[in-house]
């Protein structure tokens, strides 16, 4: 009932998300500048346009799943040519699911509204596995009427759709959550290394902390040592999961938001520096719980 969805950015996340829309019977046309992404999309049965403008011209919804805020703003405004906002039919709903700065999301929304369109930010958590299974969580910043419009679309790609507030609120919720995650993973990893030094077994520390006040997702689901949680990435040599490069990116977004709001935070910026260093090396492609390896190596005396 929504009409044609132009889906821009068919990478690791966008490809499987678009495939789920097609599976549900939605009319979708994709665009991605990278030939490998186009090939994979075609193999998933996604019709592809040759240019972004071709994809967007007849669309009711323009869904973007791009690497960064700069990509989103450049696509909306156009670089050396007309942007999507000027090509799309009037009152198109621009639905950005990329993870970008809160300020950039608000700027994207005001540009879209000024051009006579509607705007929703809806970043996700759940990773590639959630994108493939259609079990993502969407954190949505939207005017109430627009939320009702996008909700049935998002439900085809996710299982939890949370309306967080107006423009930018989805990105705000995501950046706050991931700052908790980055900080808590470092704390859990430091505690396991300290436990090792003090002669505690991993299992003993896990059995106590997972049932006590140290309990958190970084411990009970993504446990950074092998053993206590058999499904955690530590049991498969830290294959992601959630890659260090993505955690580093999300913490940079957190630092940007902390700075632009003037919050007197210490832990968020510190976690950002720690994950930037981790992601500068092999950590980029390893699960972010692999930070424990760095802490252990630096602790050898
Ligand atoms: P990706 O790099 O695999 O995919 C991005 C795609 O966008 C690429 O195929 C690229 O060619 C395409 N692209 C770039 N510019 C474009 C344009 N102007 N028009 C159309 N397509 C364009 O990245 P990804 O892993 O799919 O992540 C996408 C977004 O989702 C990022 O913002 C990321 O932070 C966020 N995210 C990723 C994960 C994850 O686990 N990968 C989890 C949650 C959120």
Boltz pocket constraint, residues with backbone or C-beta under 6 A from the ligand:
constraints:
  - pocket:
      binder: B
      contacts: [[A, 8], [A, 9], [A, 10], [A, 11], [A, 12], [A, 13], [A, 14], [A, 31], [A, 32], [A, 33], [A, 34], [A, 37], [A, 52], [A, 65], [A, 66], [A, 67], [A, 68], [A, 71], [A, 75], [A, 97], [A, 98], [A, 99], [A, 100], [A, 124], [A, 125], [A, 126], [A, 127], [A, 128], [A, 241], [A, 242], [A, 246], [A, 249]]
      max_distance: 6.0
